[in-house]
Each structure stands twice: as structure tokens, then as C-alpha cells.
Amino acid sequence: MNGINGIEVRNGGLYFDGNDLVGLAKYYGTPLYVMSETIIRDRCRMIKSEFTDKYPDVAAVFASKAFQTLDMCRIVQSEGLGMDVVSGGELYCALKAGFPPERLVFHGNSKTVAEMESAVESGVGRIVADSLYEIHALERIAAARNETVRVLYRVTPGVDSHTHRFISTGGLDSKFGIPLDRSVRDLYMRAVLDSPHLGFMGFHFHVGSQISKNISHLAALGIVLDLIADTKRDYGVETRELNLGGGFAVRYLPDDPDPGVTHFVAPMMEKIKRFCADTGMAMPRVTIEPGRWIVGEAGLTLYTIGSIKEIPGIRTYVGVDGGMPDNIRPALYDAKYFAAIANKAGLPPADIVTIAGKCCESGDILIRDIALPKPESGDILSVFSTGAYNHSMASNYNRLPRPAVVMVREGTHRLSVRRESYEDLLSREL
Ligand SMILES: *Cc1c(COP(=O)(O)O)cnc(C)c1O
């Protein structure tokens, strides 16, 4: 159907990675997150063929905040990628899944001391420092253990990824990363270089998310390469590692662009090589951190349609049994999604309708104005490309239990995360 990843129509019904979606909805109930292990593994393998196998001394880590479960950690590990974590909770999950700590990268713009302690104790491969506060805390933690902790600095390159306008001087308004302004740069560099228990490895940047053109990545890279040259000149320090972040776009709507990984990494690697040739520096070890790109199109969400409310001359609201607690993205940043009625896959569109979530918020609208075959109560609605930042951002607003996650693969299915129960909802209450 319209080239949606993993979707086929068989006998008027939608199939995903070989599984009948109506059957899955009946078996597991709705709302239901369905993740295709085939697509996740394909994406990991594309990262390998287009990046890690293609260049010497590079690495790819999955940004697990996009979708983290024990099951997912094991899949990522078996595909040979590393993983990035941004909190004590994500670190805990990765370690519980048996993920090798040396392949973890620890991020976050406001890490707590307890989080930094567990990161150091568990032996995570790299910690990406985001402030002087963290440098000082990490030095104390490492000194107390008489260990060396390897750190990178996250920097704010000052590239506006939404409009592709460059902010070249000052006023770099971001809570992420250390500012590169010359008035404070020395303070940051001295802090890390003068910390006897910190091993400074290099720099990290992440320009933003769901970016479909490489312009902002390349602009940010240019700024960070200048920083690498300055660091060599001012401190005699060679940058050994360079982490380019993630942000590669996926398709939410059938006509969305599909830039792929090569579009970003090939010109960036070329630019780094040229820089090293021109300056006589050794190639740094380059890491990328795709999150959404690995899981976004690997997931869909199934809902049961309940109420259908036609406001004559205005709009038809089609109510479903989930909404903003299982997918906050439309309410949070006006994200657009595409959907189909799984049991009416062969039928042509009949109505333009609006898919409404069940929460007590007028903003709880999953999709505004989508053409669907005539919807009826009891139909199963499939919303596509929900694999990233849906399950991981889910809440219990209105006391809605969070949906189950089912992993499908070539016609087989297994429960990966069970549905929350009403008892679960009260389990922390005294
Ligand atoms: C969120 C994030 C990523 C992944 O972003 P995607 O858009 O999901 O690829 C990578 N690195 C860092 C530091 C992030 O915060």
C-alpha cells in the first residue's frame, strides 16, 4: 500500500511483516504498538553497509530514547551496534538486557550526580559532557575510584536545523551543548584538559531531529572542524573522536522525502577526510547516533474505532481507544501521521475525517483531515510510522494503561511488552 514499509494488502486486509493486523488487534487487543523486527534489523544492516562496514574506524550507536525495551536492546546488540542512553533509567534497562557497557554512550544535558556515578561504575564507554558542572562532578567521581573516564564535549554549533539558517556569532540559544563563544571556550577546554582523571576524546554535536537535508549537518560539521583545528593550535590536543549525532528523517506521510543515511554520512565523511588531509591531522574515530531512522518506520499503532461524530458542514470526528498518552507527537509538535483502516484496505477513500484521541484535551487529535474508506464503529485503524518516540514518550494521562508492544517478524508475532493493567496504574500508590 503506497509503499509503506512492510505493508501489504491481502484479501482486503492489511498485513505488516507478514502478519494480519486485524488478527493481531483481536489477539492482543487495542491500542497496540506493532514493531517489525525485520525492518529494525534491515535498518541496522543498512547502517552497517552504508557506514560502519564502508569506512575504517567508525561506529554507530542506536539512540535508544527513540524506542527502548529489553527486547530492543537485545536486537541492537545482536546487530552489532552500540547504544546511547540519556538517563539512569535507560542505562539500567540497557544493562539489564545484558548490553555491553563499553558500547554505551551516556548523554544528557542535566545529568544528576547519581546518574554519572552509575555511568562510571558500570563502565560505559563514553560520557558526553554537557557542562562544567558535569566535568567537575565526573572528575570527582573518577578520582574517588582512581579511574580515568573518557569524555567528549557536546558542543552547540549554532546551526538552525529547521530553517537551515546559520547563526554565525553569539546568541546560540540552546540548552544542549557547551557554547563555542571564544569568551568562554578556554574555560571549558581548560576544565577538561586539566582534570587528571578525565580523558578528553573529542567532540559531539546533534543538530536536531527529523532532518531531511544534509545542509545543517554539514554546516555544523564545518564549525566543529574549525574547533578541532583551534584545539590543536591552542592546546596541542589532537581530537581523537568525533560524534556526528543523529537526526536522519523518516517518512511519516507517503509523499515525505526519504533521504537515507548515505545522503548524510557520505558528504560528512568526505569533508572530514579533506580536512584531515589539508591540516595533516589523523582521522578521528567517527560515530553516528541514529534513533528515529532505525525504528520510526518499523512501527505502527492499531486502534479500534468507537464513536463517529459528524458535525454537518464542519467535520467528522472519528474517535479511537487511544490518543495522546500513546502518541504525544501531534499534540507536542504538530506531527503528521498517515493511517488506513486495516479491515477495509481494498476500498477507495470515501470521507475526509479527523481521528480524535479519547483524552480530555481538545488538542488530542491524532490526524486532522485524512481520506479514509467510510469508517464504522469496530473498524481497526492502523496509524503508520509510530515506531519512534511513541512508546518511549507514552504517559498514563486520564489513567489510560499503556499499550502492549508486539514484535512481528515474517508472519510470526510475540509479545514484547505486556499491556499495562489497572493494578499497574496503582502499583506505586501507598
Ligand atoms: C535524540 C538524539 C539522537 C537521535 O535523534 P534521532 O532524530 O532520533 O535520530 C542522537 N543523539 C543525541 C545526542 C540525541 O539527543
The ligand as a Gaussian input file, in Angstrom:
#p B3LYP/6-31G(d) Opt

LIG

0 1
 C       17.812000      12.327000      20.193000
 C       19.259000      12.189000      19.939000
 C       19.717000      11.395000      18.890000
 C       18.814000      10.689000      17.915000
 O       17.990000      11.535000      17.219000
 P       17.070000      10.929000      16.045000
 O       16.428000      12.118000      15.467000
 O       16.104000      10.011000      16.676000
 O       17.988000      10.229000      15.102000
 C       21.080000      11.245000      18.744000
 N       21.939000      11.861000      19.580000
 C       21.519000      12.628000      20.591000
 C       22.510000      13.248000      21.490000
 C       20.178000      12.831000      20.802000
 O       19.778000      13.601000      21.809000

